[in-house]
């Protein structure tokens, strides 16, 4: 949020200098508009601006933008500006930043014929009127965090090239006026007072839509829209998503904190959906699991706050989802599959033994889900057995549910046998390790006591091993040494 200027006493701020004289950019954020603008070494007069917070005194300058020739970006944000007027013709500004001021009405911008970007968020604007209709080249407009109560179609008629519109954090109850914007690609209208049905039937180029934090019950006009890739409808009162129709290009969908009870149509409506958030709805995971599995492109899924509420039963359903949807990378904010770059920073997730997830539930689920024989179905199951080994079973095309059930039971039996085998081998290794001596076999005391007994003193050459020792005596020495040091006590 933009900082508020000090309104009690005037500020003496030194002149602001642009870093590069030839870059066509003048930045004056938070300058207080008390001193002339300096571009390079050239002093340029200020635009005529009425500013508040100066104890009723007029600013020390009162001129126009005629001297700002060549400036492309003008930043007057975070001041106490109320109005800008007396703009001259042929102004070359393409981006104007006026956010964080005290502007209540948009006016006197008609001569900015080259303006592409206009940022007026965090002001006190209550209506648009005719302030924008002549900005025919405007492509991006930010009016968020103002006090807009309504917008009318005639106020947007001249914005034929507008591609991005942000009107979030206002008090709007209707946004039907945006349908007159033929090139609109991004619409952000969250945190308003929209309720009931929202119609966007003429926004044919829409790519990103954010209508979160309203009281919307239905969205119309998006059916068969091939350009839409990202939709955020969280924190509304939606009960069904059939109103959206088929969105073949949709990749991200946020429906958290609504009143949804079913996701049965999602796989057909959104065939390429990659990110889905349906947290805190009324979805019964036990009943709707079979429909979620059909969304074969999902990589991130959030189901927090749905039925069942019991943690143990919920964990079982989440485990079922992770096994039935191997393409998932993230489930309820838990990373399942790490890429090469994510493994170092990813949280460590303990492996779950196969005994906690029996194969019987999968057979029962398949029998309840598919009423017809699953001909030509490939089933792939990956699991981990007590963190020791990773197994993968790939079942080829089976002809009936009976074969699938039988194969799964055989697989469960084999896994139990393998588990017992691994435990047995582990026990053998453990016993072998425990049977090893606890102390080193060779000690310094042995070299001090035993070695001299086998040496013969020599007159001139010290001691050396005896030259005549038969093999039998060596064998007896070895046996006695072994019995002494390795024998059981």
Backbone torsions as a table, in degrees:
resi	resn	phi	psi	omega
1	UNK	NA	140.3	-175.8
2	UNK	-66.9	139.7	178.7
3	UNK	-69.5	147.2	178.9
4	UNK	-87.1	138.0	179.0
5	UNK	-75.2	153.9	178.3
6	UNK	-71.1	119.0	-174.8
7	UNK	-102.4	5.7	-176.1
8	UNK	-93.1	-34.1	-177.2
9	UNK	-143.8	145.6	178.8
10	UNK	-67.2	146.3	-179.2
11	UNK	-104.0	138.5	174.4
12	UNK	-98.3	104.8	-175.5
13	UNK	-112.8	132.3	178.4
14	UNK	-65.8	160.8	-177.2
15	UNK	-63.6	146.6	-178.7
16	UNK	-93.8	134.8	-176.4
17	UNK	-115.1	135.1	175.3
18	UNK	-77.0	137.8	-174.1
19	UNK	-63.9	-35.6	-179.7
20	UNK	-126.5	123.6	-174.7
21	UNK	-62.0	-28.6	-173.4
22	UNK	-104.7	14.9	-176.2
23	UNK	-88.1	-2.0	177.1
24	UNK	65.9	32.6	-176.3
25	UNK	-137.0	132.2	177.3
26	UNK	-124.1	121.5	-176.7
27	UNK	-116.0	128.9	179.8
28	UNK	-136.6	41.7	-178.3
29	UNK	-68.1	130.3	175.5
30	UNK	65.8	20.0	-175.4
31	UNK	-79.7	-13.0	179.2
32	UNK	79.0	-7.4	177.7
33	UNK	54.3	44.6	-179.6
34	UNK	-107.5	-10.6	-175.8
35	UNK	-135.2	157.7	-178.2
36	UNK	-69.4	150.8	178.6
37	UNK	-77.2	136.6	179.7
38	UNK	-115.0	121.6	175.6
39	UNK	-112.7	109.8	-173.4
40	UNK	64.3	-120.6	176.9
41	UNK	-106.8	7.4	-175.0
42	UNK	-103.1	127.9	178.9
43	UNK	-85.4	130.8	-176.3
44	UNK	-118.5	133.8	179.8
45	UNK	-66.8	152.9	-178.6
46	UNK	-77.8	156.8	167.1
47	UNK	-70.6	157.4	179.5
48	UNK	-76.2	111.9	-176.2
49	UNK	-129.9	130.7	172.7
50	UNK	-90.2	120.6	-176.0
51	UNK	-116.4	145.4	177.4
52	UNK	-99.3	171.6	177.4
53	UNK	80.1	21.6	179.2
54	UNK	-113.9	26.9	179.2
55	UNK	57.0	39.1	176.5
56	UNK	78.5	4.5	-178.3
57	UNK	-94.3	144.2	174.8
58	UNK	-74.5	150.0	176.0
59	UNK	-59.1	158.2	-175.5
60	UNK	-75.6	-1.9	179.0
61	UNK	-134.5	155.9	178.7
62	UNK	-156.0	86.8	-176.8
63	UNK	-137.7	-166.6	-175.8
64	UNK	-123.8	-177.1	-177.4
65	UNK	-89.5	13.3	-177.2
66	UNK	-62.8	-28.0	-178.8
67	UNK	-85.7	1.3	-178.8
68	UNK	-95.7	36.7	179.2
69	UNK	-66.7	134.9	-178.8
70	UNK	93.9	-13.2	178.7
71	UNK	-77.4	127.9	179.6
72	UNK	-101.4	-36.2	-177.6
73	UNK	-123.0	123.5	179.4
74	UNK	-121.3	120.5	-177.3
75	UNK	-111.3	108.1	177.2
76	UNK	-118.2	30.6	-174.5
77	UNK	-75.9	159.3	173.0
78	UNK	58.2	44.5	172.0
79	UNK	-118.0	-156.0	177.0
80	UNK	-119.8	38.4	-175.2
81	UNK	-72.5	138.0	173.7
82	UNK	-110.8	-34.7	-178.9
83	UNK	-148.8	156.0	168.5
84	UNK	-128.0	129.9	-178.2
85	UNK	-146.7	177.5	-180.0
86	UNK	62.9	37.4	175.0
87	UNK	-75.5	139.8	179.6
88	UNK	-89.9	164.2	178.5
89	UNK	-69.3	165.0	176.5
90	UNK	59.8	35.4	174.6
91	UNK	-75.9	132.4	-172.4
92	UNK	-98.3	11.3	-178.5
93	UNK	-66.1	129.2	178.3
94	UNK	-107.3	-18.6	178.5
95	UNK	-139.6	125.0	-177.8
96	UNK	-125.2	124.7	-178.8
97	UNK	-111.5	113.4	-179.1
98	UNK	-126.2	22.2	-177.1
99	UNK	-74.7	155.2	178.2
100	UNK	72.8	35.9	178.1
101	UNK	-121.2	-160.7	-178.4
102	UNK	-116.9	31.7	-177.5
103	UNK	-73.3	132.2	179.4
104	UNK	-109.6	-27.8	-179.1
105	UNK	-135.4	141.8	178.3
106	UNK	-90.9	117.2	179.0
107	UNK	-159.1	166.8	177.7
108	UNK	65.6	28.2	176.1
109	UNK	-110.2	7.6	-173.7
110	UNK	-62.3	-28.1	-175.4
111	UNK	-85.0	-2.1	177.5
112	UNK	-85.4	69.2	-173.3
113	UNK	-69.7	-19.8	-179.1
114	UNK	-99.5	6.8	-175.0
115	UNK	-67.7	127.1	178.1
116	UNK	-107.9	-35.6	-175.5
117	UNK	-127.8	129.7	178.1
118	UNK	-132.1	119.4	-179.6
119	UNK	-113.9	111.8	-178.6
120	UNK	-130.8	29.9	177.4
121	UNK	-72.3	160.5	180.0
122	UNK	58.5	51.5	171.1
123	UNK	-124.6	-156.7	-179.9
124	UNK	-125.7	38.6	-175.9
125	UNK	-73.8	128.4	-179.6
126	UNK	-106.7	-23.2	178.9
127	UNK	-155.0	160.3	-178.3
128	UNK	-95.4	-39.5	-177.8
129	UNK	54.4	-125.7	-177.6
130	UNK	-107.7	21.5	-174.1
131	UNK	-72.9	-16.4	-174.7
132	UNK	-119.4	-5.9	-166.7
133	UNK	-68.1	-18.3	-179.7
134	UNK	-101.4	5.8	178.1
135	UNK	-90.2	72.2	-169.9
136	UNK	-73.1	-17.0	178.9
137	UNK	-100.7	4.8	-178.1
138	UNK	-66.1	131.6	-177.6
139	UNK	-116.2	-27.0	-179.3
140	UNK	-135.5	128.3	-177.7
141	UNK	-134.2	125.4	177.6
142	UNK	-115.6	117.4	177.4
143	UNK	-126.9	19.7	-178.0
144	UNK	-70.3	157.8	179.1
145	UNK	57.4	50.3	172.1
146	UNK	-122.0	-153.9	-178.9
147	UNK	-126.3	36.3	-179.6
148	UNK	-66.9	130.9	178.8
149	UNK	-101.7	-35.4	177.9
150	UNK	-153.7	154.9	173.5
151	UNK	-129.7	136.8	-177.8
152	UNK	-110.5	156.3	-176.9
153	UNK	-61.2	-39.4	-178.1
154	UNK	-64.3	-22.5	179.5
155	UNK	-76.1	-15.4	179.7
156	UNK	-109.8	3.2	-171.0
157	UNK	-60.7	-35.5	-176.7
158	UNK	-82.6	-6.5	-174.0
159	UNK	-91.3	64.9	-174.3
160	UNK	-74.1	-16.0	-179.5
161	UNK	-111.0	7.6	-177.6
162	UNK	-67.2	124.0	-177.9
163	UNK	-109.7	-26.0	-177.3
164	UNK	-132.8	125.7	-179.0
165	UNK	-132.2	126.3	177.8
166	UNK	-119.4	109.6	177.9
167	UNK	-124.0	27.7	179.9
168	UNK	-73.4	162.7	179.0
169	UNK	57.6	52.4	172.8
170	UNK	-129.7	-158.0	-179.7
171	UNK	-123.9	35.9	-176.3
172	UNK	-75.5	139.7	175.9
173	UNK	-111.0	-7.5	-178.9
174	UNK	-154.5	134.9	178.9
175	UNK	-126.0	26.1	179.4
176	UNK	-60.1	-24.1	-177.3
177	UNK	-61.5	-22.5	-177.9
178	UNK	-69.0	-11.5	179.7
179	UNK	-68.1	-13.6	178.8
180	UNK	-87.0	2.3	-179.3
181	UNK	-97.2	99.6	-171.8
182	UNK	-70.9	-22.6	-176.0
183	UNK	-107.1	13.0	-175.4
184	UNK	-66.2	124.3	-179.8
185	UNK	-113.7	-29.9	-178.5
186	UNK	-129.4	126.0	179.1
187	UNK	-130.1	121.2	179.2
188	UNK	-119.6	111.7	-177.8
189	UNK	-135.4	37.2	-179.8
190	UNK	-76.0	163.6	176.2
191	UNK	54.2	53.1	172.1
192	UNK	-122.0	-158.7	178.3
193	UNK	-118.5	35.3	178.6
194	UNK	-70.1	137.4	-179.9
195	UNK	-145.0	160.5	178.5
196	UNK	73.2	-133.8	-174.2
197	UNK	-98.4	133.4	175.7
198	UNK	-111.6	125.8	-176.7
199	UNK	-108.0	120.5	177.7
200	UNK	-126.3	40.6	-170.4
201	UNK	-67.3	-20.6	-176.3
202	UNK	-107.4	7.0	176.4
203	UNK	-88.4	76.1	-169.9
204	UNK	-79.1	-11.8	-178.5
205	UNK	-112.5	14.7	-175.4
206	UNK	-64.9	131.1	179.0
207	UNK	-113.3	-35.0	-179.2
208	UNK	-134.6	131.7	-176.4
209	UNK	-134.4	128.2	177.8
210	UNK	-128.6	107.0	177.4
211	UNK	-121.4	28.9	-175.9
212	UNK	-69.9	160.8	175.8
213	UNK	57.8	52.8	171.1
214	UNK	-132.5	-157.9	176.0
215	UNK	-128.7	47.6	-176.4
216	UNK	-81.9	134.5	177.4
217	UNK	-106.9	-16.5	-178.7
218	UNK	-161.3	141.8	176.9
219	UNK	-120.5	123.6	-177.4
220	UNK	-115.5	156.9	172.9
221	UNK	95.1	3.7	-178.1
222	UNK	-101.7	-2.9	-176.0
223	UNK	-61.3	135.6	178.1
224	UNK	65.3	16.6	177.2
225	UNK	-76.8	111.1	-171.8
226	UNK	-84.2	-10.4	-176.9
227	UNK	-94.6	-16.7	-173.2
228	UNK	-73.6	122.9	-177.8
229	UNK	-118.7	-22.6	-174.5
230	UNK	-138.8	123.8	-179.4
231	UNK	-133.0	130.3	176.1
232	UNK	-122.2	109.0	179.0
233	UNK	-121.5	26.6	-177.5
234	UNK	-68.8	156.7	177.5
235	UNK	57.9	53.7	173.1
236	UNK	-130.4	-159.1	-179.6
237	UNK	-124.6	38.3	-179.0
238	UNK	-71.4	135.9	177.0
239	UNK	-109.0	-21.5	-179.0
240	UNK	-151.1	154.7	179.8
241	UNK	-111.1	9.5	179.3
242	UNK	-65.4	-21.5	179.8
243	UNK	-65.7	-23.6	-179.6
244	UNK	-74.7	-20.7	-177.8
245	UNK	71.1	-155.9	-178.1
246	UNK	-94.1	121.9	177.7
247	UNK	-120.9	91.4	-171.7
248	UNK	-70.7	-20.3	-177.4
249	UNK	-101.4	-1.5	-176.3
250	UNK	-66.4	129.7	-178.2
251	UNK	-114.5	-33.7	-178.7
252	UNK	-128.0	130.6	-178.1
253	UNK	-138.8	120.3	179.4
254	UNK	-112.2	113.6	-179.3
255	UNK	-124.0	24.6	-177.7
256	UNK	-64.0	148.9	176.2
257	UNK	58.3	55.1	171.8
258	UNK	-125.1	-156.7	-178.7
259	UNK	-124.6	34.2	-178.7
260	UNK	-72.5	143.0	177.0
261	UNK	-118.5	-16.1	-176.0
262	UNK	-143.6	149.2	175.1
263	UNK	-124.9	25.5	-171.8
264	UNK	-64.5	-25.6	-176.0
265	UNK	-98.8	0.8	-172.5
266	UNK	-63.8	-40.6	-176.5
267	UNK	-64.2	-30.3	178.6
268	UNK	-88.2	-36.3	-179.7
269	UNK	-72.6	-40.4	-175.2
270	UNK	-125.3	74.3	-172.6
271	UNK	-67.0	-19.7	-178.5
272	UNK	-114.7	25.7	-178.8
273	UNK	-67.7	130.9	-178.9
274	UNK	-112.2	-30.4	-178.5
275	UNK	-128.4	124.6	-179.0
276	UNK	-135.2	126.6	177.1
277	UNK	-122.7	108.5	176.8
278	UNK	-121.8	32.9	-179.3
279	UNK	-65.1	148.6	174.2
280	UNK	57.9	53.8	171.1
281	UNK	-121.0	-158.4	-180.0
282	UNK	-117.8	38.0	-175.9
283	UNK	-85.7	129.9	176.6
284	UNK	-89.6	105.9	-175.7
285	UNK	-61.1	-32.0	-178.4
286	UNK	-65.0	-35.9	-178.2
287	UNK	-89.3	-31.9	-173.6
288	UNK	-96.2	-0.1	-178.2
289	UNK	-59.9	-39.9	-176.7
290	UNK	-64.4	-26.3	179.3
291	UNK	-83.6	-34.7	177.1
292	UNK	-65.0	-35.4	-178.9
293	UNK	-62.6	-27.5	-177.9
294	UNK	-75.1	-11.5	175.2
295	UNK	-82.3	83.4	-167.3
296	UNK	-74.8	-10.3	-178.7
297	UNK	-102.7	1.8	-178.3
298	UNK	-64.6	131.2	176.3
299	UNK	-115.9	-25.4	179.2
300	UNK	-134.5	126.8	-175.7
301	UNK	-137.4	133.4	178.5
302	UNK	-125.0	121.1	-176.8
303	UNK	-123.9	11.7	-176.0
304	UNK	-58.8	140.3	174.9
305	UNK	83.0	17.9	175.8
306	UNK	-110.1	178.5	178.0
307	UNK	-78.5	148.3	-2.9
308	UNK	-79.7	156.0	-179.0
309	UNK	-87.4	-19.8	179.9
310	UNK	-70.0	130.0	-172.1
311	UNK	-63.0	-42.7	-177.2
312	UNK	-64.8	-45.7	179.5
313	UNK	-66.8	-37.4	178.2
314	UNK	-64.3	-42.9	178.9
315	UNK	-61.8	-35.8	177.3
316	UNK	-63.5	-42.9	178.9
317	UNK	-66.4	-38.7	177.6
318	UNK	-64.8	-37.7	176.9
319	UNK	-66.2	-38.4	177.1
320	UNK	-61.0	-43.8	-179.5
321	UNK	-63.0	-43.3	-178.9
322	UNK	-63.6	-31.3	179.0
323	UNK	-80.7	-37.6	-177.5
324	UNK	-80.3	-17.5	-179.7
325	UNK	-124.1	75.6	-175.8
326	UNK	-64.9	-15.6	-179.5
327	UNK	-79.2	-10.3	-179.5
328	UNK	-63.7	133.9	175.3
329	UNK	-103.6	-25.3	-178.2
330	UNK	-146.0	128.0	179.4
331	UNK	-129.4	116.3	-178.1
332	UNK	52.5	48.4	176.8
333	UNK	67.4	13.0	175.6
334	UNK	-108.3	124.4	-178.3
335	UNK	-75.8	126.1	-178.9
336	UNK	-98.9	-47.1	-178.7
337	UNK	-119.2	123.2	-177.8
338	UNK	-99.3	136.6	170.6
339	UNK	-79.7	173.6	-177.8
340	UNK	-61.4	-33.8	-178.7
341	UNK	-82.8	-18.0	-175.4
342	UNK	-95.2	-14.1	-171.8
343	UNK	-64.0	-34.6	-176.3
344	UNK	-70.0	-39.0	-176.3
345	UNK	-96.6	-4.3	-176.3
346	UNK	-75.6	146.6	176.7
347	UNK	-67.8	149.2	-179.7
348	UNK	-81.3	123.9	-179.6
349	UNK	-109.6	121.2	-179.4
350	UNK	-65.2	141.2	179.6
351	UNK	-77.2	144.3	-177.7
352	UNK	-103.7	134.0	-178.6
353	UNK	-71.1	157.6	-178.6
354	UNK	-66.7	-26.4	-178.0
355	UNK	-66.3	-23.0	178.9
356	UNK	-78.7	-22.8	179.0
357	UNK	-124.1	94.9	-176.9
358	UNK	-77.2	151.9	178.7
359	UNK	-76.6	-13.0	-177.2
360	UNK	-64.5	-38.3	-178.6
361	UNK	-64.2	-33.2	179.9
362	UNK	-68.1	-40.2	177.3
363	UNK	-63.8	-42.3	179.0
364	UNK	-65.4	-39.8	179.0
365	UNK	-64.3	-43.2	178.0
366	UNK	-61.1	-40.5	-179.4
367	UNK	-65.5	-34.4	-179.4
368	UNK	-82.1	-25.0	-173.5
369	UNK	-85.1	-48.3	-174.2
370	UNK	-102.0	118.0	179.9
371	UNK	-85.0	-21.7	179.3
372	UNK	-106.5	156.7	178.5
373	UNK	-59.1	137.1	-178.5
374	UNK	-84.9	81.0	-177.3
375	UNK	-83.4	132.0	178.3
376	UNK	70.9	26.7	-178.8
377	UNK	-96.5	132.4	176.1
378	UNK	-103.7	121.2	-179.8
379	UNK	-112.9	129.1	-179.3
380	UNK	-125.8	126.5	-177.6
381	UNK	-122.5	127.1	176.6
382	UNK	-122.7	132.1	-178.8
383	UNK	-150.6	171.0	-178.3
384	UNK	-127.6	135.5	-176.9
385	UNK	-104.2	101.1	177.5
386	UNK	52.2	30.1	176.2
387	UNK	69.9	10.1	-177.0
388	UNK	-91.1	-51.4	-177.2
389	UNK	-136.7	158.8	177.3
390	UNK	-114.1	128.9	-177.3
391	UNK	-116.4	150.7	178.6
392	UNK	-138.5	126.5	179.9
393	UNK	-116.2	123.8	178.1
394	UNK	-114.8	113.7	-179.2
395	UNK	-93.7	124.2	177.3
396	UNK	-69.4	-177.1	-178.6
397	UNK	-60.8	119.8	179.7
398	UNK	-106.6	155.1	-171.3
399	UNK	-93.4	-17.2	-175.2
400	UNK	-154.5	164.8	177.2
401	UNK	-67.6	-29.2	178.9
402	UNK	-63.6	-40.7	178.5
403	UNK	-66.4	-39.6	178.3
404	UNK	-63.0	-45.0	-179.4
405	UNK	-63.1	-44.2	-180.0
406	UNK	-63.8	-41.9	-179.2
407	UNK	-65.4	-38.8	179.5
408	UNK	-66.8	-38.8	178.3
409	UNK	-66.2	-40.3	176.4
410	UNK	-62.7	-40.2	179.1
411	UNK	-63.5	-41.7	178.2
412	UNK	-62.4	-42.3	179.6
413	UNK	-63.6	-42.7	179.1
414	UNK	-64.3	-37.8	179.2
415	UNK	-67.1	-36.5	177.0
416	UNK	-66.3	-42.4	177.2
417	UNK	-62.5	-42.3	-179.7
418	UNK	-65.6	-37.0	178.3
419	UNK	-62.9	-45.0	178.2
420	UNK	-63.4	-37.8	178.7
421	UNK	-64.5	-42.0	179.4
422	UNK	-65.5	-39.3	178.0
423	UNK	-64.6	-40.5	177.5
424	UNK	-62.9	-44.5	178.5
425	UNK	-62.9	-39.7	178.5
426	UNK	-62.5	-39.8	178.9
427	UNK	-63.8	-42.0	178.7
428	UNK	-61.1	-46.0	179.4
429	UNK	-63.6	-38.5	179.7
430	UNK	-64.3	-44.1	178.8
431	UNK	-64.2	-37.9	179.0
432	UNK	-64.3	-40.9	179.1
433	UNK	-65.8	-38.0	-179.5
434	UNK	-70.2	-24.0	-179.6
435	UNK	-79.1	-13.8	179.7
436	UNK	-69.2	149.4	-180.0
437	UNK	-62.6	144.6	-179.5
438	UNK	-82.1	-15.9	-179.6
439	UNK	-121.3	158.4	178.4
440	UNK	-67.9	138.6	-178.5
441	UNK	-67.8	-30.4	-177.0
442	UNK	-102.6	126.5	-179.8
443	UNK	-122.5	156.2	178.8
444	UNK	-65.1	-29.4	179.6
445	UNK	-65.9	-31.1	178.9
446	UNK	-66.2	-40.1	179.8
447	UNK	-68.3	-28.6	-177.8
448	UNK	-80.4	-28.0	-174.9
449	UNK	-105.3	-45.0	-174.2
450	UNK	-79.6	-39.0	-174.8
451	UNK	-63.5	-42.4	-178.8
452	UNK	-65.1	-26.7	-179.5
453	UNK	-66.5	-23.4	-178.3
454	UNK	-98.4	7.4	-178.7
455	UNK	-112.1	148.7	-179.5
456	UNK	-114.0	128.5	-179.4
457	UNK	-68.1	141.5	178.2
458	UNK	-117.4	154.3	-174.6
459	UNK	-68.3	-50.1	-172.4
460	UNK	-112.9	-12.3	-172.9
461	UNK	-117.4	18.8	177.8
462	UNK	74.0	-139.5	-179.5
463	UNK	-112.6	150.7	177.4
464	UNK	-151.0	161.3	179.8
465	UNK	-63.2	149.8	177.3
466	UNK	-64.1	139.2	-176.0
467	UNK	-80.2	-29.4	-174.5
468	UNK	-112.9	87.8	174.9
469	UNK	-129.1	119.9	-177.5
470	UNK	-78.5	170.1	-178.0
471	UNK	-67.7	-31.1	-179.1
472	UNK	-65.2	-42.7	179.6
473	UNK	-65.3	-38.0	176.4
474	UNK	-61.8	-41.8	179.6
475	UNK	-64.3	-40.5	178.0
476	UNK	-65.4	-40.5	176.6
477	UNK	-61.7	-41.6	179.9
478	UNK	-64.5	-40.7	179.5
479	UNK	-66.5	-44.4	179.8
480	UNK	-64.3	-37.9	177.1
481	UNK	-63.9	-43.4	179.6
482	UNK	-65.7	-40.6	178.7
483	UNK	-65.8	-34.3	-178.6
484	UNK	-73.2	-39.9	-173.2
485	UNK	-99.4	-23.1	-174.6
486	UNK	-120.0	-2.1	-178.4
487	UNK	-70.2	152.1	178.6
488	UNK	-74.4	137.4	177.9
489	UNK	-85.0	NA	NA
